Amino acid sequence: MSVFNRIRQINRKIKHMFLLKHAINNSMSQQSREQSTFLNLKKQFNSESLSNPTLSYFEKLSKLVEKSTCNMYRLNDEDIELVTMRDPDRKRRLDILLLELFTKDCQGEPLPKYVTLNSFQKAVQIEHEDPKEYVHYFLYYYEKDKSDILSWMAAKEDANVPQPQVHYLTPSVSCIAGVIGNFEIKQFYRASSGHGMQFGQNLVLDFSSLKWMRHDSRMILAREIRDLVLANGKSRRPFHLHFCSYLKNQTMEPLVKYLNKGLSQSAVTLTSHFFLKKFPRKNVLYLMPSSRNEITYNPEDVYVISPYHDRRYHIPRHEGVRTAKLPYDFQWFHGRNWCTLSEIHQLLSSWKELHGKSEQKIKLQR
């Protein structure tokens, strides 16, 4: 081999080593930036679910934690406090566990994308000499909770099966005169609204005829929807609220984004399906002002009301469903104004609480 070829080969190796070192430095700096981004996200992560005093300790530990893009689990300060129970030894073990998980992920070993706080809490209960033992116990408890996590992921990620989504209203957006903010999807049911969604009688708002609305009417209806969801969340036995025939058009879009700090624990089920595709026809009872039928108490009935009264009630007549007027001979008009959705909710809640009895006088809170 000539001297020139030898020099050319050495230069090629030096250039290769320089490029490799440059790539490693870029990767480390990118990791550092990602960790910094993770810390900022961790501070901003919404933790109102853990601040709810009505949740039990075990319900809080069922919260799902997602792995971020920088290979770290998004544990906020309240998550860490819940896992460690303010024990400095557990906090140290949790730091070791997170570091070991980060190292395993950097080495290309697969880690679960979603875990529960319960897996972290149980993994740091006992002291281990080998740091890898924390990861072993963490993955062991993850496998025990895996069935619940997989069922949640299937419901969230299966785009081929049309399913209604549970939308929890975020407290991070302020509301000014009915201006609609963004909403946030969460998995686990919260407080009384979650109880209503699991066991409550169904109450449907039928949006199928809302093809167009004026801007001022949209703002009025948005405030009524907010008041309805708030009133239902505060009820002792709330309804399971369904907003049927939800369509993403210019009219409907601002009506399904909610507002205000008081709505953080409220929940509704949004679906684009018509209510007769969701509920049996024999159970549907459409409440309308022009009906002459008296309402009778039946816990299996699905009450359907129109959120916007300034139109003809052609859908119940066209579909041939049962109709009835409001209980206690309540009038739909107050002078020139229609009764609000929250007032209808108060009536139906009292009707349900008294099982259709009218011995007590019903007084609305306005």
C-alpha positions as MATLAB code, in Angstrom:
seq = 'MSVFNRIRQINRKIKHMFLLKHAINNSMSQQSREQSTFLNLKKQFNSESLSNPTLSYFEKLSKLVEKSTCNMYRLNDEDIELVTMRDPDRKRRLDILLLELFTKDCQGEPLPKYVTLNSFQKAVQIEHEDPKEYVHYFLYYYEKDKSDILSWMAAKEDANVPQPQVHYLTPSVSCIAGVIGNFEIKQFYRASSGHGMQFGQNLVLDFSSLKWMRHDSRMILAREIRDLVLANGKSRRPFHLHFCSYLKNQTMEPLVKYLNKGLSQSAVTLTSHFFLKKFPRKNVLYLMPSSRNEITYNPEDVYVISPYHDRRYHIPRHEGVRTAKLPYDFQWFHGRNWCTLSEIHQLLSSWKELHGKSEQKIKLQR';
ca = [
       0.000    0.000    0.000;
       1.412    3.345   -1.039;
       1.965    6.184    1.391;
      -0.729    8.312   -0.257;
      -3.339    5.565    0.040;
      -2.402    5.066    3.700;
      -2.764    8.801    4.393;
      -6.115    8.855    2.559;
      -7.383    5.934    4.669;
      -6.288    7.613    7.930;
      -8.003   10.855    6.921;
     -11.181    8.920    6.136;
     -11.151    7.315    9.608;
     -10.520   10.667   11.300;
     -13.408   12.216    9.375;
     -15.674    9.305   10.332;
     -14.745    9.640   14.034;
     -15.349   13.390   13.895;
     -18.814   12.901   12.360;
     -19.657   10.219   14.932;
     -18.599   12.485   17.814;
     -20.632   15.352   16.345;
     -23.716   13.108   16.069;
     -23.313   11.934   19.689;
     -23.019   15.521   20.923;
     -26.118   16.523   18.960;
     -28.029   13.572   20.384;
     -27.019   14.450   23.950;
     -27.934   18.110   23.482;
     -31.283   17.078   22.002;
     -31.869   14.787   24.993;
     -31.053   17.680   27.308;
     -33.517   19.925   25.470;
     -36.169   17.209   25.600;
     -35.654   16.767   29.343;
     -35.970   20.532   29.808;
     -39.169   20.472   27.754;
     -40.411   17.582   29.876;
     -39.813   19.535   33.078;
     -41.788   22.470   31.693;
     -44.604   20.170   30.622;
     -44.564   18.551   34.035;
     -45.115   21.919   35.724;
     -47.928   22.828   33.330;
     -49.641   19.426   33.362;
     -53.275   19.635   34.492;
     -53.637   18.065   37.952;
     -57.145   19.067   38.888;
     -58.218   15.433   38.977;
     -56.014   14.745   42.007;
     -57.125   17.894   43.818;
     -60.721   16.696   43.888;
     -61.489   15.887   47.549;
     -64.346   13.526   46.631;
     -61.997   10.965   45.079;
     -60.726    8.160   47.254;
     -57.039    7.342   47.590;
     -57.373    4.244   45.395;
     -59.281    6.172   42.711;
     -56.442    8.677   42.567;
     -53.910    5.866   42.190;
     -55.869    4.629   39.151;
     -54.889    7.707   37.171;
     -53.167    6.897   33.880;
     -49.737    8.390   33.236;
     -48.481    8.693   29.648;
     -44.879    8.472   28.486;
     -43.807   11.733   26.849;
     -41.799   12.140   23.652;
     -38.581   12.468   25.674;
     -39.026    8.966   27.135;
     -40.080   10.148   30.591;
     -43.367    9.545   32.377;
     -45.360   12.703   33.010;
     -45.495   12.742   36.792;
     -46.486   16.126   38.143;
     -45.860   17.332   41.689;
     -49.176   16.019   42.994;
     -48.565   12.632   41.354;
     -45.175   12.409   43.072;
     -46.675   13.431   46.400;
     -49.385   10.796   46.040;
     -46.896    8.061   45.112;
     -44.302    8.882   47.773;
     -46.738    9.959   50.524;
     -44.205   12.712   51.362;
     -41.666   10.107   52.436;
     -38.102   11.199   51.475;
     -36.971    7.573   51.169;
     -39.757    6.798   48.718;
     -38.972    9.985   46.834;
     -35.351    8.831   46.472;
     -36.508    5.396   45.276;
     -38.858    7.012   42.774;
     -35.986    9.100   41.380;
     -33.912    5.933   40.998;
     -36.816    4.176   39.273;
     -37.376    7.032   36.819;
     -33.658    7.167   36.019;
     -33.520    3.413   35.421;
     -36.606    3.587   33.188;
     -35.053    6.414   31.197;
     -31.821    4.409   30.808;
     -33.676    1.289   29.651;
     -35.611    3.312   27.094;
     -32.406    4.912   25.764;
     -30.966    1.414   25.352;
     -33.910    0.505   23.132;
     -35.710   -1.763   25.578;
     -39.513   -1.527   25.260;
     -41.442    0.194   28.030;
     -45.217    0.565   28.424;
     -46.691    3.769   27.027;
     -49.423    4.012   29.663;
     -49.091    3.060   33.326;
     -51.014    3.815   36.481;
     -49.792    5.648   39.544;
     -50.464    2.411   41.390;
     -47.489    0.793   39.599;
     -45.165    3.565   40.771;
     -46.580    3.547   44.290;
     -46.084   -0.186   44.831;
     -42.653   -0.283   43.172;
     -41.141    2.220   45.632;
     -42.581    0.735   48.815;
     -39.588   -1.529   49.538;
     -35.861   -0.721   49.546;
     -33.744   -2.696   47.040;
     -29.970   -2.934   46.817;
     -29.982   -3.301   43.045;
     -31.608   -0.313   41.262;
     -32.826   -2.632   38.511;
     -35.088   -4.347   41.035;
     -37.263   -1.216   41.107;
     -37.863   -1.586   37.378;
     -38.603   -5.294   37.832;
     -41.313   -4.634   40.424;
     -42.613   -1.669   38.450;
     -43.163   -3.847   35.358;
     -44.618   -6.616   37.520;
     -47.320   -4.341   38.922;
     -47.875   -2.886   35.464;
     -48.712   -6.361   34.172;
     -51.260   -6.746   36.971;
     -53.005   -3.528   35.860;
     -52.534   -4.253   32.173;
     -56.058   -5.477   31.442;
     -57.610   -2.204   32.574;
     -55.064   -0.176   30.621;
     -55.531   -2.210   27.436;
     -59.299   -1.840   27.585;
     -58.861    1.939   27.950;
     -56.409    2.084   25.034;
     -58.725    0.030   22.814;
     -61.618    2.375   23.513;
     -59.421    5.389   22.771;
     -57.411    4.269   19.764;
     -59.804    2.059   17.786;
     -60.797    4.544   15.102;
     -62.712    1.983   13.038;
     -65.476    1.577   15.614;
     -67.591    4.736   16.058;
     -67.879    5.290   19.793;
     -69.117    8.250   21.795;
     -66.331   10.034   23.619;
     -66.420   11.208   27.197;
     -65.422   14.858   27.266;
     -64.364   16.398   30.556;
     -64.458   20.145   30.685;
     -61.175   21.880   31.341;
     -60.828   24.532   34.066;
     -57.869   26.189   32.347;
     -59.920   28.333   29.956;
     -61.762   31.400   31.184;
     -65.212   32.301   29.924;
     -66.322   35.804   28.970;
     -70.011   36.275   28.145;
     -70.452   32.755   26.860;
     -67.315   32.613   24.707;
     -66.474   28.954   24.304;
     -63.111   27.552   25.325;
     -61.329   24.299   24.553;
     -62.127   20.959   26.131;
     -59.926   18.155   27.258;
     -60.541   14.405   27.104;
     -59.897   12.388   30.249;
     -60.475    8.783   30.956;
     -61.679    8.127   34.469;
     -65.071    9.287   35.700;
     -64.961   12.023   38.314;
     -67.198   12.799   41.284;
     -70.970   12.772   40.905;
     -70.945   13.245   37.138;
     -69.056    9.983   36.785;
     -71.597    8.303   39.044;
     -74.381    9.670   36.845;
     -72.701    8.388   33.693;
     -72.486    4.912   35.163;
     -75.810    4.597   36.988;
     -77.922    7.686   36.241;
     -81.084    7.914   34.181;
     -80.481    9.090   30.621;
     -81.247   12.679   29.623;
     -80.712   13.521   25.939;
     -80.276   16.867   24.216;
     -81.307   16.436   20.589;
     -79.224   18.641   18.277;
     -80.509   17.069   15.044;
     -82.470   20.119   13.854;
     -79.869   22.776   14.603;
     -78.773   23.480   11.046;
     -78.210   27.166   11.627;
     -78.424   29.647   14.478;
     -77.727   33.305   14.932;
     -74.598   34.253   16.860;
     -76.519   35.697   19.818;
     -78.649   32.535   20.005;
     -75.493   30.401   20.082;
     -74.131   32.418   22.991;
     -77.395   32.130   24.934;
     -77.541   28.395   24.293;
     -73.886   27.979   25.300;
     -74.608   29.602   28.668;
     -77.652   27.368   29.137;
     -75.584   24.271   28.381;
     -72.965   25.402   30.891;
     -75.637   25.917   33.566;
     -77.191   22.540   32.764;
     -73.894   20.661   33.089;
     -73.078   22.491   36.326;
     -76.502   21.777   37.805;
     -76.253   18.106   36.869;
     -72.791   17.820   38.424;
     -74.081   19.231   41.708;
     -77.126   16.933   41.865;
     -77.312   14.215   44.466;
     -78.442   11.735   41.805;
     -77.321   13.202   38.476;
     -78.518   12.224   35.032;
     -76.318   10.679   32.396;
     -76.226   13.532   29.879;
     -76.123   12.672   26.160;
     -75.682   15.239   23.404;
     -76.938   13.359   20.339;
     -76.592   14.273   16.642;
     -73.401   16.167   17.386;
     -71.904   17.328   14.093;
     -68.751   19.359   13.533;
     -70.248   22.210   11.575;
     -70.262   25.955   12.014;
     -73.385   25.887   14.151;
     -72.536   22.974   16.405;
     -68.821   23.485   16.991;
     -69.088   26.308   19.541;
     -71.870   24.480   21.386;
     -69.760   21.490   22.390;
     -66.735   23.354   23.708;
     -67.258   24.308   27.252;
     -66.052   26.898   29.665;
     -65.546   28.106   33.190;
     -63.599   26.791   36.151;
     -66.582   25.098   37.768;
     -66.864   22.521   34.983;
     -63.653   20.601   35.648;
     -65.423   17.554   37.097;
     -68.461   17.577   34.806;
     -68.923   15.077   32.020;
     -71.215   14.477   29.059;
     -71.356   11.883   26.293;
     -71.079   13.357   22.805;
     -72.163   11.303   19.803;
     -72.989   12.004   16.172;
     -75.646    9.273   16.212;
     -79.357   10.032   16.208;
     -80.912    9.275   19.587;
     -83.098    6.462   18.160;
     -79.926    4.657   17.050;
     -78.620    4.854   20.593;
     -81.728    4.056   22.645;
     -84.723    1.708   22.118;
     -87.748    3.478   20.668;
     -90.014    2.121   23.405;
     -87.954    3.882   26.107;
     -87.703    7.277   24.402;
     -89.959   10.048   25.745;
     -89.707   13.372   23.909;
     -90.695   16.357   26.078;
     -92.289   19.141   24.046;
     -94.627   22.085   24.741;
     -97.329   21.096   22.256;
     -97.862   17.595   23.649;
    -101.137   16.839   25.430;
     -99.891   13.670   27.095;
     -99.239   13.621   30.828;
     -95.846   12.382   31.889;
     -95.772    9.255   34.060;
     -92.834    8.162   36.155;
     -90.749    5.333   34.737;
     -87.050    5.005   35.669;
     -86.401    3.270   32.325;
     -87.573    6.270   30.282;
     -85.009    8.206   28.275;
     -85.985   11.880   28.414;
     -85.251   13.801   25.211;
     -85.454   17.587   25.021;
     -84.547   20.086   22.350;
     -81.822   22.532   23.424;
     -83.228   25.189   21.109;
     -86.983   25.807   21.409;
     -87.446   28.428   18.703;
     -88.407   25.938   15.993;
     -91.078   23.383   15.137;
     -91.010   20.036   16.889;
     -91.261   17.962   13.722;
     -88.803   15.211   14.728;
     -90.980   13.427   17.345;
     -93.975   13.601   15.011;
     -91.954   12.361   12.042;
     -90.322    9.531   13.996;
     -93.483    8.527   15.844;
     -91.936    8.498   19.321;
     -93.835    9.038   22.547;
     -94.258   12.635   23.647;
     -95.257   14.292   26.915;
     -95.365   17.689   28.521;
     -93.278   18.716   31.499;
     -94.215   17.398   34.960;
     -96.175   19.401   37.516;
     -97.936   21.287   34.664;
     -94.892   23.475   34.299;
     -95.221   26.081   31.555;
     -92.595   26.345   28.846;
     -92.926   30.133   28.671;
     -92.115   32.887   31.195;
     -93.688   35.895   29.581;
     -91.847   36.097   26.268;
     -89.006   33.779   27.262;
     -88.677   30.032   27.069;
     -87.753   28.096   30.191;
     -84.043   27.349   30.423;
     -82.345   23.962   30.257;
     -81.324   24.168   33.921;
     -84.972   24.791   34.935;
     -86.067   21.721   32.975;
     -83.277   19.795   34.693;
     -84.533   20.911   38.118;
     -88.037   19.733   37.283;
     -86.904   16.348   36.020;
     -84.560   15.897   38.990;
     -87.416   16.588   41.418;
     -89.680   14.301   39.406;
     -87.097   11.534   39.666;
     -86.414   12.106   43.380;
     -90.142   12.014   44.256;
     -90.805    9.060   41.904;
     -93.523   11.016   40.132;
     -95.391   11.998   43.288;
     -96.743   15.538   43.521;
     -97.471   15.872   47.238;
     -94.647   18.370   47.647;
     -94.611   21.787   46.044;
     -91.758   22.263   43.614;
     -89.965   25.600   43.661;
     -87.354   26.395   41.043;
     -84.126   28.198   41.855;
     -83.738   31.070   39.396;
];
